[in-house]
């Protein structure tokens, strides 16, 4: 649940520029870090949820690759779809390869585990991403541009939480659903 004034002292334009660089510049960071960073910067995902993503959450379809973050999967934009499809990129070697659990998109150091949230947080910090502030900035942007019911389903938060974020962003989505239907000339 967002606080009255969430910490989001990240410049939204700078955040979008960083996301663009991570999406398009293969030398900007590892595939794993680029994918995780974009999930924070663009999809407002918490680190704990990112590390727990599995291959079952990626849904390749004819029209593109979808990612299940909430009840309704979202269509991934290129090249984010390619970054996530390339995971897990770090394959264990030796005996660990036989014990590895390939279902995790972000594999951990121990066989069969996903990356620890604290490890991903440290990696994001090295990229200059403060996960909570960057996520809050993304949440405010999404809440201001997307109706709460849609926003909630797409990123996997409650409708109440999405509504509170919309209020914090200054969006007036309450009028969106409440607008009366225009009567057409042949309506009775």
C-alpha positions in Angstrom: 0.0 0.0 0.0 1.5 3.3 -1.0 2.2 5.9 1.7 0.7 9.3 1.5 3.7 10.6 -0.4 5.8 7.7 -1.7 9.5 8.2 -2.3 9.8 8.7 -6.0 12.6 11.3 -6.3 13.7 9.8 -9.5 13.3 12.0 -12.6 10.8 10.2 -14.8 12.6 11.4 -18.0 15.9 10.2 -16.7 14.3 6.8 -15.8 12.9 6.4 -19.3 16.2 7.3 -20.8 18.0 4.7 -18.6 15.3 2.1 -19.6 15.9 2.9 -23.3 19.7 2.5 -22.9 19.2 -0.8 -21.1 16.8 -2.1 -23.7 18.9 -1.2 -26.7 22.6 -1.3 -25.6 23.9 -4.8 -25.1 27.0 -3.4 -23.5 25.1 -1.5 -20.8 24.9 -4.5 -18.5 24.3 -8.3 -18.4 21.2 -9.7 -20.0 19.8 -10.6 -16.5 20.5 -7.1 -15.2 19.0 -5.4 -18.2 15.9 -7.5 -18.1 15.4 -7.0 -14.3 16.1 -3.3 -14.5 13.5 -2.9 -17.2 10.9 -4.8 -15.2 11.4 -2.3 -12.4 11.7 0.8 -14.5 8.9 0.1 -17.0 6.6 -2.5 -15.3 6.9 -1.3 -11.7 7.8 -4.8 -10.4 9.3 -5.3 -6.9 12.6 -7.1 -6.8 11.2 -10.1 -4.8 8.6 -10.7 -7.5 11.2 -10.4 -10.3 13.5 -13.0 -8.9 10.6 -15.5 -8.5 9.6 -15.3 -12.2 9.7 -18.7 -13.9 9.7 -19.9 -17.5 5.9 -20.6 -17.0 5.4 -16.9 -16.6 6.7 -16.3 -20.2 4.1 -17.1 -22.7 5.2 -17.1 -26.3 2.3 -16.6 -28.7 2.0 -16.0 -32.5 1.5 -12.2 -31.9 4.4 -11.9 -29.5 5.7 -12.9 -26.0 3.6 -12.3 -23.0 4.7 -12.1 -19.4 2.4 -13.0 -16.5 2.9 -10.5 -13.7 -0.8 -10.5 -12.6 -3.9 -12.3 -13.6 -3.8 -10.9 -17.1 -0.5 -11.4 -19.0 1.1 -8.4 -20.7 2.5 -8.3 -24.2 6.2 -7.5 -24.0 7.7 -4.8 -26.2 10.7 -5.7 -28.3 13.5 -5.9 -27.3 12.4 -6.6 -23.7 10.7 -9.8 -25.0 14.1 -10.9 -26.3 15.9 -10.2 -23.1 13.4 -12.2 -21.1 13.3 -15.0 -23.6 17.1 -15.3 -23.3 16.9 -16.0 -19.6 18.2 -17.9 -17.7 21.4 -16.9 -19.5 23.8 -18.1 -16.7 24.0 -21.8 -17.0 25.7 -23.7 -14.2 28.7 -25.8 -15.0 29.9 -29.2 -13.8 27.8 -31.1 -11.2 25.7 -28.1 -10.5 24.3 -28.3 -14.1 22.6 -31.6 -13.3 21.0 -30.1 -10.1 20.0 -26.8 -11.7 16.3 -26.0 -11.9 15.9 -24.3 -15.3 12.5 -23.0 -14.5 13.8 -19.8 -12.8 14.4 -16.8 -15.1 16.9 -15.4 -12.7 18.9 -18.4 -11.4 20.5 -18.3 -8.0 24.0 -19.5 -7.0 22.7 -22.6 -5.3 21.3 -25.4 -7.4 17.6 -25.3 -7.8 17.1 -21.7 -6.4 16.3 -18.4 -7.9 18.4 -15.3 -7.4 18.1 -13.8 -3.9 16.3 -10.4 -3.8 19.2 -8.8 -1.9 21.6 -9.9 -4.6 19.4 -8.4 -7.4 19.0 -5.2 -5.3 22.8 -4.8 -5.1 23.1 -5.4 -8.8 20.5 -2.7 -9.5 22.3 -0.3 -7.2 25.5 -0.8 -9.2 23.5 0.3 -12.3 22.3 3.4 -10.4 18.8 2.1 -9.9 17.3 2.6 -6.5 14.7 -0.1 -6.8 12.0 1.3 -4.5 12.2 4.9 -5.8 12.4 3.7 -9.4 9.4 1.4 -8.9 7.4 4.2 -7.3 8.2 6.5 -10.2 7.0 3.7 -12.6 3.9 3.1 -10.5 2.9 6.8 -10.6 3.4 6.9 -14.3 1.3 3.8 -14.9 -1.4 5.0 -12.5 -1.7 8.3 -14.3 -1.9 6.7 -17.8 -4.0 3.6 -17.2 -7.3 3.0 -15.5 -6.8 1.3 -12.1 -8.7 -1.9 -12.9 -6.4 -2.4 -16.0 -3.3 -1.3 -14.2 -4.0 -3.7 -11.2 -4.5 -6.7 -13.4 -1.5 -6.1 -15.6 1.1 -5.7 -12.9 -0.4 -7.9 -10.2 -1.6 -5.5 -7.5 -5.0 -5.1 -5.9 -7.6 -2.7 -7.3 -7.6 -0.8 -4.1 -3.8 -0.3 -4.3 -4.1 0.7 -7.9 -6.8 3.2 -7.0 -4.6 4.7 -4.3 -1.7 5.1 -6.7 -4.1 6.8 -9.2 -5.1 9.2 -6.5 -1.5 9.9 -5.7 -0.7 10.5 -9.3 -3.6 13.0 -9.6 -5.4 10.9 -12.2 -9.2 11.2 -12.2 -10.1 7.7 -13.3 -13.3 7.8 -11.2 -14.9 9.8 -14.0 -13.6 7.3 -16.6 -15.9 4.5 -15.4 -18.7 6.8 -14.2 -19.2 8.7 -17.5 -22.8 8.2 -18.7 -23.3 6.4 -22.0 -24.3 8.7 -24.8 -27.6 7.9 -26.2 -27.7 7.2 -29.8 -30.7 8.5 -31.9 -32.1 5.0 -32.3 -31.8 4.2 -28.5 -35.0 4.0 -26.6 
